[in-house]
């Protein structure tokens, strides 16, 4: 079976009522709602939805530290408010740029309130909280 590859080099934009709907620049960057995309894919002026796809997959590529990609949450002025990422020790959720608020290790252990990725150590604890804990209801300590 022969495989055919078609390569198109285009700079194009589809506009409706003077508003850009879809554009592809000379570097292959695709813009939806913008004629000047800054990334490989940029959606501007609306939401993106994956329907009946079930999964959102980030595959391949690493940053300068050899870590996989991150999901960032910015406000409309470009200030980062949160991020989700992973590294060799597990999954990290941050509500502030320099603070890993919740970490889930590759062994399934959970740390809350730890402020540095370095030396993250839960020892033999399934849950370790750095800071005060408020609990309502019944708390039952156990040595089991």
PLY file of the C-alpha trace (Angstrom):
ply
format ascii 1.0
element vertex 144
property float x
property float y
property float z
element edge 143
property int vertex1
property int vertex2
end_header
0.00 0.00 0.00
1.41 3.37 -0.99
1.32 6.27 1.41
0.97 9.75 -0.03
1.86 12.91 1.82
0.46 16.25 0.80
2.20 19.32 2.15
0.52 22.70 1.85
2.29 25.98 2.49
-0.38 28.59 2.95
-1.15 31.73 4.76
-4.89 32.03 4.89
-7.73 33.37 6.94
-11.45 32.73 6.82
-13.48 35.75 7.86
-17.19 36.23 8.44
-18.59 39.73 8.85
-15.03 41.14 9.11
-14.13 38.88 12.05
-11.44 36.19 11.76
-12.90 32.74 12.22
-9.93 30.58 11.24
-6.39 31.42 10.17
-3.23 29.51 9.34
-0.02 31.51 9.15
3.16 30.79 7.18
4.68 28.97 10.19
1.73 26.58 10.42
0.20 28.23 13.49
-3.58 27.90 13.56
-5.79 30.60 14.99
-9.48 30.29 15.75
-10.93 33.73 16.39
-7.56 35.38 15.72
-5.45 36.15 12.66
-2.18 36.24 14.63
-1.86 33.01 16.64
1.13 32.97 19.01
1.17 29.17 19.49
0.65 26.11 17.29
-3.07 26.41 18.16
-4.70 29.47 19.67
-8.42 29.84 20.40
-9.47 33.41 21.10
-12.79 34.90 22.13
-14.50 31.71 23.21
-14.21 28.29 24.77
-12.87 25.06 23.34
-14.93 21.90 23.75
-14.08 18.28 23.07
-17.31 16.44 22.43
-17.58 12.65 22.43
-13.79 12.46 22.53
-13.61 11.35 26.18
-9.89 12.18 26.56
-7.62 15.16 26.36
-4.14 13.83 25.67
-0.83 15.67 26.06
1.85 13.61 24.41
5.53 14.06 23.70
7.88 16.90 24.33
9.45 18.07 27.55
10.56 21.37 28.99
14.19 22.37 29.67
14.18 20.23 32.83
12.98 17.11 31.02
9.48 17.37 32.50
6.25 16.83 30.55
3.89 19.69 29.74
1.85 21.68 32.22
-1.65 23.12 32.26
-1.64 26.79 33.26
-4.52 28.98 34.39
-4.07 32.72 33.75
-6.35 35.67 34.30
-7.14 38.08 31.46
-4.07 40.23 32.25
-1.65 37.31 31.93
-1.08 36.65 35.64
-0.75 32.96 36.47
-3.18 31.77 39.14
-2.78 28.00 39.08
-1.13 25.09 37.29
-1.31 21.32 37.06
1.79 19.34 36.17
3.72 16.17 36.89
7.33 15.19 37.39
9.24 12.11 38.53
7.71 12.26 42.03
4.06 12.56 40.98
1.24 14.98 40.19
1.30 18.59 41.46
-1.55 21.08 41.78
-0.61 24.69 42.47
-2.86 27.59 43.30
0.14 29.93 43.37
3.16 30.10 41.06
5.74 28.98 43.68
3.68 26.76 45.94
2.71 23.14 45.35
-0.54 23.09 47.29
-1.38 19.44 46.71
0.95 16.68 45.60
0.08 13.08 44.80
3.14 10.84 44.63
3.65 7.97 42.23
2.94 5.67 45.23
-0.49 7.31 45.74
0.53 9.27 48.86
-0.88 12.79 49.30
0.82 15.89 50.65
-1.05 19.13 51.29
0.54 22.52 51.91
4.13 21.65 51.03
5.85 24.66 49.48
8.85 23.17 47.65
9.23 20.34 45.15
12.68 19.49 46.50
12.88 16.95 49.32
9.17 16.22 49.24
8.97 13.29 51.62
5.84 11.67 52.94
7.84 8.90 54.65
5.35 6.17 55.54
2.34 8.48 55.59
-0.54 8.09 53.14
-1.49 11.71 53.93
0.77 14.44 55.24
-0.52 17.95 55.89
1.91 20.83 56.36
-0.03 23.31 58.49
-3.10 23.25 60.69
-6.02 20.91 60.11
-9.64 21.73 60.86
-11.94 18.78 61.23
-15.67 18.60 61.95
-17.36 15.37 62.89
-15.52 12.41 64.31
-11.77 11.94 64.06
-10.60 8.44 64.88
-6.84 7.83 65.09
-5.75 4.26 64.48
-2.53 2.21 64.59
-3.92 -0.42 62.19
0 1
1 2
2 3
3 4
4 5
5 6
6 7
7 8
8 9
9 10
10 11
11 12
12 13
13 14
14 15
15 16
16 17
17 18
18 19
19 20
20 21
21 22
22 23
23 24
24 25
25 26
26 27
27 28
28 29
29 30
30 31
31 32
32 33
33 34
34 35
35 36
36 37
37 38
38 39
39 40
40 41
41 42
42 43
43 44
44 45
45 46
46 47
47 48
48 49
49 50
50 51
51 52
52 53
53 54
54 55
55 56
56 57
57 58
58 59
59 60
60 61
61 62
62 63
63 64
64 65
65 66
66 67
67 68
68 69
69 70
70 71
71 72
72 73
73 74
74 75
75 76
76 77
77 78
78 79
79 80
80 81
81 82
82 83
83 84
84 85
85 86
86 87
87 88
88 89
89 90
90 91
91 92
92 93
93 94
94 95
95 96
96 97
97 98
98 99
99 100
100 101
101 102
102 103
103 104
104 105
105 106
106 107
107 108
108 109
109 110
110 111
111 112
112 113
113 114
114 115
115 116
116 117
117 118
118 119
119 120
120 121
121 122
122 123
123 124
124 125
125 126
126 127
127 128
128 129
129 130
130 131
131 132
132 133
133 134
134 135
135 136
136 137
137 138
138 139
139 140
140 141
141 142
142 143
